[in-house]
């Protein structure tokens, strides 16, 4: 028995010594991974901007966190309109009694404030007579349109809810990186609260370079289908970095390519609508050319990426800053400018009077010049119902007609109007309202009902005023 007890004591001591040596010298140090909650900073327009100092790796790349934060803030948007169609062939040929039939479209939207402001696509709500928004908890509300930007395919709508709503804070789309994980949250094929995952495949993607309204999209391979339009593209922290907008497909369904309006651009549009009622577009004041073998030879450029300045607008920010024809734009505020969509994508997120730092190459020398952005003023507008294009008059042109206001007819659009030699004449008033520029013409025309008459006051070459009514 004594021998057994001695062996037991020795065994216990040996085990204790072994455990102590392992703990002190061999056991690896424990690593604790925590998910930090970052308090978003409130900004004056009532929505929030997330703190993006945390990298995706620090955020843990856990899709469940992003899904939980965002799924209740993405809504189902239904639009209703009215269509008149003949009920049979007899009515069609007689052009008689037609039947009104309600039509419906559907998409998604993103709640950006707890009091019910929602961002969606303009094409989701365009033409609607009524809008209905359904939350993830199946509560439905009527929505009103606050403002739209058809050129950017963004719309801001609002619902009135008694409770505070879940919302998604804006992230910084400029800091999003190619290869970064993202989630697409929306309502494809009327399947509510759907989340799909993918990566950012490309940035500053322009889908139609022939279009004068250059876009700069985030491209992703997260599955986006019809009904996802207006939904959220979020990073793994649950921050909004894009509004899902379009897919490239021959079938109409997802085939691996989807596109989102960057959140910085959407946020700027929201700010403008809330503050001014419309979008305040900022411009540098340059005409540009892409880099290709012909332009490299013409401007003696050895660089393979960037944007060539082909012309400077008088009195623009670029003109006052000293930019010149032949300069090669390489960076703006530290953001690389590889192609024109990089330039437009960044500038479209800025406002008139903002100052940007433009890095250029001029005769092999690098220069950085501060450029104050100016407001884009529409120069031409088609009054389709009248059949003419109008433009802002050249300097001192109105003096020939003894006028201090008016726009000039620059082109007759219809064959009927082309017979009257209208080019160069002045439209001084529309519906009894004096017009000083093309923007005022556009606002008056687009505020009218579809079948409402248009009264045009025309000043002829003899300085006489004539009025015409167009239906």
N, C-alpha and C positions, 0 to 999 in steps of 0.2 A: 504493500500500500504506500509506504514512504517513497519507494522508487517511482511509483505512478504519479504521486503528487509532485515529485521533483521534476519529472518529464513534462507535466502539465504547466508548471511555472515557467520552465525554460521555453516551452512552445509559445506561451502568452507573451513573454518578453521578446522573443524573436519576431513574433508577428507585429508587436507594437513598434519595434525598431524599424522593421521593413516598411510599415505604413508611414512612419515619420519621415524616412528617407524619401519615399515616393512623393509625399506631400510637399516636401521642401525643395527637392531637386528635379523631379520628373514630371509632376502634374502640370499640364498647360494652363496658362492664365485664362480665366473665363471671359468671354466677350458678350456684352449686353447691348443689344440693338434696340433703340427706342424710336418711337414715332413722335416727332415734335409737332405740337399744334402751334401754328403760326397765326397770330392775330392779324387779320387783314387791316390795311390802312383805309379809313374812310376818305373819299374824295368828294368835292362839292356836289357832284351830280347824283349823289345818293347810292350809286352802286359801289362795289368795292374792287380793289386791285390787290391781287395776292402778292405776298412777299416771295419772290422767286429765287432767293439766295440759296435755298436748299437744292442740291443736285438730285437727279433721278435715283442715283445709287443710294444717297442718304435717305431718300424717301422709301427705300425698300423695294420699289418696283412691284408692289402688291396691288393687283388689279381690284381686289375686293374693297380696298380703301377708297379708291377713286370711284368705283361703282356706287358704293354706299353714299358718298358725298354728292353724287350728281343725279342719280336716277330719279329722285323726287323733284328735281328742279327742271326736268325736261318734260314738256307738255305736248299734247296732241292738239293740233290746230285744224279745225274744219271750217271750210268756207262755203257759203251758199250764194248762188246767183240765180238769175232768171233768164230763161231762153225762150224765145218765141219760135215755134215750129208749126208748119201746117200739119193738120191731122190726117190728110189724105191727098191724093193727086189732084182731086177736084179743087180743093182749097189752094193747092200750090198754083194751078193754072189761073184760078180766079183771083189770086192774091188776096183772098178773103180771110174770114175768121181763123185765127191761129190760136193754138193752145199754149198756155204758159206752163213751162216745166222747170221745176227747181233742179239745178245741177249742183254737184258737190265735188270739191277737191279736198285733199287732206295732206298735211305735212307735220312738221315738228316745230317747236320753239323752245327757247332757253330763258328761264326766269333769271333776271340779273339783279333784281331788288326784292326785298321782303314785302314791299307794298304793291307788287304786281306788274312791273315793267318787264316786257318780254321781247327778246330779239328773235327774228325769224327771217326767212327769205322773202323778198318782194314778190317772187313768182308764186309763193304759197298763198298770199292774200290778194293778189292783183285781180281786180274785177269783182270782188266779193261785195254783196249787199249786206251780208251778215257774217259775223265771225263767232265761232264757238271754241272755247279752250277747255280741254279736259285734263285735269291733273292726274298724277299717278294714283291718287286715292279715289279716282272716279268722280270727283266733284267737277261740275261743269259751270262755266261762266261765259257771259257774253263779253266780247272784247271790242275795243275801239282802236282805230288806227291813229297813232300819234304823228307818225311821219315815215316817209319812204325815201330810198335812194335806188331808183331802178337801174342806174348805171353800175352800181356795186351789188345789186340784188340783195339789199338789206332793208328790212322794215322794222319799225318799233311799234309795238302794240301794248295795250294795258288792260288788265282785268281788275275789278274791284272785289277783293276778298276781305272778309272780316278778320281772319286770322293772319298772322305773319307767315309768309311763304318761304319754303326752302329756295335758295338761289345759288348760283355758281359765280365765284369771283373771277374777274378777268385776269388771265396770266399775260406774260410778255411773249408774244409770238416771235419777236426778233431774237430771243435767246433760245427758242426751240431748235433742236439739232436734228439733222438727218440721221436716221437710225434710232431715234428716241421712241420709246413705246408710247402709244396713244390709244384712247378708247373713243369709239363713236357711239353716242347715245341718242336714240330716237325711236320712231314708230314706223318701221318699214312694213309695207303691205298691211297697214292698220294693226300690226302686232305691237301693242303698247309696251313701253319700258324695255326696249331691246338694247343690249350692250354687246358690241363687238370690239375685238382688239387687233392692233396692227402696229406698224411703225410709220414714222414720217419718211416717205420715199424720196421727196424732193421739196424744195422751197422755191418761191418766186416763179411758179410755173404759169406761163401764159398760154391759154387754150386757143386763142385766135389772134395771131399777130396782124391779121388783115383788118381787124376791128380797131376803130379809132379810140375806143374806150379800153385801153390796155388794162388787163387784170393781172394780179400777182397772187396765185393760189398756193396753199399748202397741199401737197399731194400725199396721199396715204394709201396703204393697202388694207386698212381696216374696212370690213365689208359695209358698204353703204348702198342702199337700194331705194326705189321710189317710196316716198313717205318719210325718209330720213332728212329730206330737205328742211333746213332751218334748225336742225338738231345740233348737239354739242360735240365738238372734238376737244377732248380734255387730255391732259398729261396724267401721269400716275399719282400726282398730288391732288387731282380733282380740280385743276385750274382750267378755265376756258382759254384755249389757244386758237380756236377756229369755229366758224359756223359752217356746217356741212352744206354744200350747195349743188354739186354736179358730179356726174359720173361719165366716163367715156365707155360707150358700149354700143354694139350693133344690135343687141337684143333688148335693150331697155333695162336690163338687170346688171348687177355687179359682175365685172369680169377681172377685177384686180386693180383698177384705177379709180380713185375717188378724189374729190377736190373740195377744199374748204377756204372760205374767206378768212384771212388771218385776224386774230382777235384785236390786234392793235388798230387795224383798219375799221373793224366793226365798232370798236369802242369810240373811235374818233367820230364816226357817223352818229352814234347815239348822243355824244356830247353836243354835236352841232344841232341835232334835232331838238334836244331839250333846251338849248340856250338860244338858238336863232330861228328854229322852226324849219330849217332846211340845211343842206350840206354846204359848208364853206370849203370849196376846193382851193388848195394852195398849189402854186406853180413856182418853178425856179425861173423860167423865162428863157429856155433854150430849145432849139431844134436839134435833134440828134440823129446819128447814123450808127448802125452796128459795125463791129469789126469784121471785115472779110478781106480777101485778097485785094479787091479793088480799092476799098477805102484805106487799107494799110499802105498801099502804094501811093494813093493820092495825097494822104496826110503824112507820109513818111513815118509810119508808126511800126514799131517792132513788137509791141505788146500783143498778146492773144486774147486778153479779156479786158472789158471796160466799155465805156460808151463815149463816142466821139461827138464833140459839140460842132454842129454844122452851121449854126446861126444863133444870134443873140437878139432877143426882142428889146426894142428901145425902152428905156426907163424901167426895165424889169429889175428884179433883185440880182440876177446874174450880171446885167449890164453895170449896175452900180457897184458890184463887188469886184469887177475887173476880169470876169471870165471872158475868154476869147474863142473865136472860131479856131478849130484845130486842137483845142485842149482835150485831153483824155481824162474823163472822170473815172477814178479808181475806187474811192471810198466816200461815204457820207456819214459823219458822226461815228467813224470807226467801223461802219458796216461795209463789207466788200460789195462793190458794184461790178458784177461780171457781165451783165446784159441789161437791156432796157427795162425789163420787168422788175429787176432789183431796184432800179431807180424809181420807177413809178410806185412800186409797192411801198417803199419807205416814205416817199414824199406824200403819198395819199394818206399816211397816218399822221401827218402834220397839219397845222392850221396856218392861215395867213398871218403874217408878222412873226412867226417862229423863225429863229435863226439856226441854220444848219452849217456845219463845217464840211466843206467840199474839198477833198484831196484830188488834185489833178496832176497830170504830167504834161509839161510844156517844154518842148525842145530838150527832152531828156532830164529836165529839172522837175523835182517834186515841189509843189506848192499846196498849202492849205489855206483856203479863203472862206471867211464867214459870209454866208448869203442869206439875206432876209427874204423870206418867201412872200409872194404877193397873191392877192385873191384872183382866182380865175374869173374872168368876165366873158360871158357868152357873146360871141361876135356875130353869129348868124342864126336864123331861125326860120323854119318852114311853116307858114300859115297854110296848112293843107286845105282847109275848107275854102280858102280864098284862091289858092293856086299860085302863091308867090313866095319867094324867099326874101327876107329883109335882113339888113345889116346895119351896124352902127356907122353913121356917116363919117367921111373923112374930115380932118380938121378944116374949119372955115367953110365947109360945103353948105351948111344951112344958111349962111349969110346970103347966098345966091337967091334964096327964097324968102329972105327977110324973116327968118324964123330962129327961135332959140331952143326949139325942141323938135323931135321927130326922128324917124328911121327911114333909111333909103331902101327902095325896092332894088335888090341886086339881081334878081332873076325871076322870070315868069316860068312857073312849073308846068302848068297845064297848057294844052294846045289852044284852048279858048283864050287864055290870058296872053299867050304869046302873040296874038294878032294885034294887040293894042299898044305895043312899044312902050311898056311901063318902066323899063330899066332906068334908074336914075331919079324917078319921081319920089316924093316924100309922103309917107303916112304920118300924119300929125296927131290923129286921135283914133282910138278904138272904143266904140260904144260911149262916145262923149268924154272919154278920159284921155288927157294928154299923155303921150309916151315920149320918154327921153332917151331910151336905149332898148336894145333887143330883149334884155332880161324882163323889162316891164311888159313888153309885148307878149312874151312867153307866159308870164304870170296871169295876164288878163285872159288870154286864149285858153289856157289850161284850167282856169277856174270856172269856165262856162259849162253848161249842160250840153249833152251830146247833140240835141236837136235845136239848140238855141241859136237865133239869128246873130250875125256879126255885122256891125255897122262900122265901115271904114271911112275916115275922112282923108281924102287924097288931095295933095297940092300939086297941080300940074305945072308945066314949064312956064306958063304965064303968071304963076303965082296965085292962081285962082283955086278956091277950095271947093271940092265936090264930095258929095257923100254917096256911098254905095252900100246896099244891104245884101249880104250873102246868107243863103240858107244852108 
